[in-house]
Structure formats: C-alpha cells, structure tokens
C-alpha cells in the first residue's frame, strides 16, 4: 500500500514522476481485475492498456483528504472501463442488432412494471408490455447477461428472483470478490437509512417487497421506489 502522504504530494505538485510511482505500485489491481475477462475474445494487451489508463485516471481524480483508501476508489473506475471496453467490443461482434435493441428496452420496462405491480415482472408480462414474444424477451435477457452490466435483481424464464450474490456468480473467489465487495461498499455508503434496511432485507434476507413493507410499517409502493433507487445507484456505479 502506498503511503497517503505520497498521494498528497502528487495532488499538490502534479509531478509525473510521483504519478508514475503510484501507478506502478497499483498495477497489480489491473492484473487482478482483468483475469475474469480473459479468453473471451478480447486481447490481454487491449484489456491491460484499458485498465492501466483507467488507473492513471483514478490517480488523477483521487483526493486523499476525503479519507478513502485508494484501492477502494480506483477499483470501480478500473472495472468500469474494462467492462465498457469488453461489453462494447463483444456486443457489436456477437449480438444481433434486434436482440440488442430489445435488451436495451428491458431495464426500463422492468422498472415500470415493478413499480406498478409491486414485484418483479414475469417474462410473459414483459413480453406483453413491449409487444414482443416470450422467446424474444428470453433471448434478449440471455444476451444481456453475457455482455451488459448485471442488475441486482433478475427474473429468469422460470420467474426465479436471483439475489445480487447469486447473480454475480463469482467464478474466481480470490479475484472477483474484490470487485463485488468494492462495488457494494461504495454504493452502500450512499444509501440513506431506509434504503440500507431495504437492501439488507431484500438482497441479504431475500424478503419480498410485501414482507419488507410490513416489517417497516410502510406501503409496498414505498419499498418498490426505494428498491428502484438502489438499483439505479448500483447501475451508475457499475457504469462509471
């Protein structure tokens, strides 16, 4: 770990030598974060360059006086750029245009229906809402899982609601747990007290919106809106 004093020196002087020293110290993070994206059609050198440039950007933007660890600050930045590069390249190469267009419509449709229904919509309900077939919705969802940022709460063709931990599907515990932990920790700090309770009950306790509403003494619509805001904050963090 780099001494915070070095970051303070760089923030004041903007010395290229100090910046390079910091970057070299933390390049191991790029190595860790790109490993789960290897052997998926994107060159190692391309991913490493994208991650390294994101690391430089994180060094330039980091304010040590705010009390955060640099690794916690830099991880979402590096990860976001790697995912964006991977997603943009792979999506354009492998996903049919119509499927991509449908997939891009699904998040907004899901949020609209979740607010109206007070629960996550089924594939059939999404299909009717978008005037599409169930098969088109399923194909778009499956394509989106491979290339788009994952959501906190995904409905499959069997209408099973997956929690964040299940959907994240950690493949390499030692590496991807860094990514998941840092994203959750960053977003959790931005939640208000009610949202923190909803997050814990919904995604850790696996409670329904109705059960949470009863527990907190509020309407189900209030819980639906809080959950929508939580998802929005995660989407924003993952797309940084």
C-alpha positions as CSV (number, residue, x, y, z in Angstrom):
1,X,0.0,0.0,0.0
2,X,1.2,3.5,-0.8
3,X,1.5,6.0,2.0
4,X,-1.3,8.6,1.9
5,X,1.4,11.3,2.1
6,X,2.6,10.4,-1.5
7,X,-0.9,11.0,-2.8
8,X,-1.0,14.4,-1.0
9,X,2.4,15.3,-2.6
10,X,1.0,14.4,-6.0
11,X,-2.2,16.3,-5.5
12,X,-0.2,19.4,-4.7
13,X,2.6,19.1,-7.3
14,X,1.1,17.0,-10.1
15,X,4.6,15.6,-10.6
16,X,4.6,13.0,-13.4
17,X,7.4,11.1,-11.6
18,X,5.2,10.8,-8.5
19,X,2.2,9.7,-10.5
20,X,4.2,7.0,-12.3
21,X,5.4,5.8,-8.9
22,X,1.8,5.4,-7.7
23,X,0.6,3.8,-10.9
24,X,3.5,1.2,-10.9
25,X,2.6,0.4,-7.2
26,X,-1.1,-0.3,-8.1
27,X,-0.7,-2.0,-11.5
28,X,-1.4,-5.3,-9.7
29,X,-5.0,-4.3,-9.4
30,X,-5.3,-4.2,-13.2
31,X,-3.9,-7.7,-13.4
32,X,-6.4,-8.9,-10.9
33,X,-9.5,-7.2,-12.4
34,X,-8.9,-8.3,-16.0
35,X,-8.4,-12.0,-15.2
36,X,-12.1,-12.9,-15.2
37,X,-12.4,-11.3,-18.7
38,X,-9.5,-13.3,-20.2
39,X,-10.1,-15.9,-23.0
40,X,-13.4,-14.3,-24.0
41,X,-12.4,-12.8,-27.4
42,X,-10.6,-9.7,-26.2
43,X,-6.8,-9.5,-26.3
44,X,-4.9,-9.3,-23.0
45,X,-2.9,-6.4,-24.2
46,X,-6.0,-4.4,-25.0
47,X,-7.6,-5.1,-21.6
48,X,-4.4,-4.3,-19.8
49,X,-4.0,-1.0,-21.6
50,X,-7.6,0.0,-20.9
51,X,-7.1,-0.9,-17.2
52,X,-3.8,0.9,-16.9
53,X,-5.3,4.1,-18.5
54,X,-8.2,3.9,-16.0
55,X,-5.7,3.5,-13.2
56,X,-4.0,6.7,-14.3
57,X,-7.3,8.5,-14.4
58,X,-8.1,7.3,-10.9
59,X,-4.8,8.6,-9.6
60,X,-5.5,12.0,-11.1
61,X,-9.0,12.1,-9.6
62,X,-8.2,10.7,-6.1
63,X,-8.5,13.1,-3.2
64,X,-6.6,11.5,-0.2
65,X,-8.2,14.1,2.2
66,X,-11.6,12.5,1.9
67,X,-10.4,9.5,4.0
68,X,-10.9,6.7,1.4
69,X,-8.4,4.0,0.6
70,X,-7.1,4.4,-2.9
71,X,-7.8,0.8,-3.8
72,X,-11.5,1.3,-2.8
73,X,-11.7,4.4,-5.0
74,X,-9.8,3.0,-8.0
75,X,-11.5,-0.4,-8.3
76,X,-14.8,0.8,-9.7
77,X,-13.1,3.1,-12.1
78,X,-10.8,0.4,-13.5
79,X,-13.5,-2.2,-13.5
80,X,-16.0,0.2,-15.2
81,X,-13.6,0.9,-18.1
82,X,-12.7,-2.8,-18.6
83,X,-16.4,-3.8,-18.6
84,X,-17.2,-1.0,-21.0
85,X,-14.4,-2.0,-23.4
86,X,-15.4,-5.7,-23.2
87,X,-19.1,-5.0,-23.5
88,X,-18.8,-2.6,-26.4
89,X,-16.5,-4.9,-28.4
90,X,-18.2,-8.2,-27.7
91,X,-21.7,-6.8,-28.1
92,X,-21.1,-5.4,-31.5
93,X,-19.4,-8.6,-32.7
94,X,-21.8,-11.3,-31.4
95,X,-25.3,-9.9,-30.6
96,X,-27.8,-9.4,-33.5
97,X,-29.0,-5.8,-33.7
98,X,-32.6,-6.5,-33.0
99,X,-31.7,-8.5,-29.9
100,X,-29.5,-5.7,-28.7
101,X,-32.4,-3.2,-29.2
102,X,-34.8,-5.4,-27.3
103,X,-32.3,-5.9,-24.5
104,X,-31.8,-2.1,-24.1
105,X,-35.6,-1.7,-23.6
106,X,-35.9,-4.3,-20.9
107,X,-34.5,-2.5,-17.9
108,X,-36.9,0.5,-18.3
109,X,-39.8,-1.8,-18.9
110,X,-38.9,-3.9,-15.9
111,X,-38.7,-0.9,-13.6
112,X,-42.0,0.5,-14.9
113,X,-43.8,-2.9,-14.3
114,X,-42.1,-3.4,-10.9
115,X,-43.4,-0.1,-9.7
116,X,-46.9,-0.8,-11.0
117,X,-47.1,-4.4,-9.8
118,X,-45.1,-4.1,-6.6
119,X,-43.0,-7.1,-7.6
120,X,-40.6,-8.2,-10.3
121,X,-42.5,-8.8,-13.6
122,X,-42.5,-12.2,-15.3
123,X,-41.2,-12.8,-18.8
124,X,-44.8,-13.0,-20.1
125,X,-45.7,-9.6,-18.5
126,X,-42.6,-8.0,-20.0
127,X,-43.4,-9.5,-23.4
128,X,-46.9,-8.1,-23.4
129,X,-45.7,-4.7,-22.1
130,X,-43.2,-4.5,-25.0
131,X,-45.5,-6.2,-27.6
132,X,-43.0,-9.0,-28.1
133,X,-42.9,-12.7,-27.9
134,X,-41.7,-14.6,-24.8
135,X,-38.9,-16.1,-26.9
136,X,-37.7,-12.6,-27.9
137,X,-37.6,-11.5,-24.3
138,X,-35.7,-14.6,-23.1
139,X,-33.2,-14.3,-25.9
140,X,-32.5,-10.7,-25.2
141,X,-32.2,-11.3,-21.4
142,X,-29.7,-14.1,-22.0
143,X,-27.7,-12.0,-24.4
144,X,-27.7,-9.1,-21.9
145,X,-26.4,-11.3,-19.1
146,X,-23.3,-12.1,-21.2
147,X,-22.4,-8.6,-22.2
148,X,-24.3,-6.0,-20.2
149,X,-23.8,-4.8,-16.6
150,X,-25.7,-7.2,-14.3
151,X,-28.7,-6.0,-12.3
152,X,-29.2,-6.5,-8.7
153,X,-32.4,-8.5,-9.3
154,X,-33.0,-10.6,-12.4
155,X,-36.1,-12.6,-13.3
156,X,-35.4,-15.8,-15.4
157,X,-37.8,-17.7,-17.6
158,X,-38.9,-19.7,-14.5
159,X,-39.7,-16.4,-12.8
160,X,-37.0,-17.1,-10.1
161,X,-35.7,-13.9,-8.5
162,X,-32.0,-14.1,-8.1
163,X,-30.2,-12.1,-5.3
164,X,-27.2,-10.0,-6.1
165,X,-24.8,-12.6,-4.7
166,X,-26.3,-15.4,-6.9
167,X,-26.4,-13.3,-10.0
168,X,-22.9,-12.1,-9.6
169,X,-21.8,-15.8,-10.0
170,X,-18.3,-15.4,-8.6
171,X,-16.1,-17.6,-10.7
172,X,-12.7,-16.8,-9.1
173,X,-13.3,-16.2,-5.5
174,X,-9.9,-14.6,-4.8
175,X,-10.2,-12.1,-7.6
176,X,-13.8,-11.2,-8.3
177,X,-14.7,-10.9,-4.6
178,X,-12.5,-7.7,-4.7
179,X,-14.8,-6.3,-7.4
180,X,-18.1,-7.3,-5.7
181,X,-17.0,-6.1,-2.3
182,X,-15.7,-2.7,-3.5
183,X,-18.8,-2.0,-5.6
184,X,-21.2,-2.9,-2.7
185,X,-19.2,-1.0,-0.2
186,X,-19.0,2.1,-2.4
187,X,-22.8,2.1,-3.1
188,X,-23.8,1.2,0.4
189,X,-22.2,4.4,1.7
190,X,-24.5,6.5,-0.5
191,X,-27.8,4.8,0.7
192,X,-29.9,6.5,3.3
193,X,-31.0,4.6,6.4
194,X,-34.3,3.3,4.9
195,X,-32.5,2.2,1.7
196,X,-29.9,0.3,3.8
197,X,-32.7,-1.6,5.6
198,X,-34.4,-2.4,2.3
199,X,-31.1,-3.6,0.8
200,X,-30.3,-5.9,3.7
201,X,-33.9,-7.3,3.9
202,X,-34.3,-7.6,0.1
203,X,-30.9,-8.9,-1.1
204,X,-29.4,-10.4,2.0
205,X,-32.6,-11.6,3.8
206,X,-34.3,-12.4,0.4
207,X,-37.6,-11.0,1.7
208,X,-40.4,-9.9,-0.7
209,X,-41.4,-6.3,-1.0
210,X,-44.7,-7.0,0.8
211,X,-42.8,-8.6,3.8
212,X,-40.4,-5.6,4.0
213,X,-43.3,-3.2,3.8
214,X,-45.0,-5.0,6.8
215,X,-41.7,-5.0,8.7
216,X,-41.1,-1.3,8.2
217,X,-44.7,-0.2,8.5
218,X,-44.8,1.5,5.1
219,X,-46.6,0.8,1.8
220,X,-45.3,-1.7,-0.7
221,X,-45.1,1.2,-3.2
222,X,-42.6,2.9,-0.9
223,X,-40.4,-0.2,-0.9
224,X,-40.7,-0.5,-4.6
225,X,-39.5,3.0,-5.1
226,X,-36.6,2.5,-2.6
227,X,-35.5,-0.6,-4.4
228,X,-35.7,1.2,-7.8
229,X,-33.4,3.9,-6.4
230,X,-31.0,1.3,-5.0
231,X,-30.8,-0.4,-8.4
232,X,-30.2,3.0,-10.1
233,X,-27.3,3.7,-7.8
234,X,-25.7,0.3,-8.5
235,X,-26.2,0.8,-12.2
236,X,-24.5,4.2,-12.1
237,X,-21.6,2.8,-10.1
238,X,-21.1,-0.2,-12.3
239,X,-21.2,2.0,-15.4
240,X,-18.6,4.5,-14.2
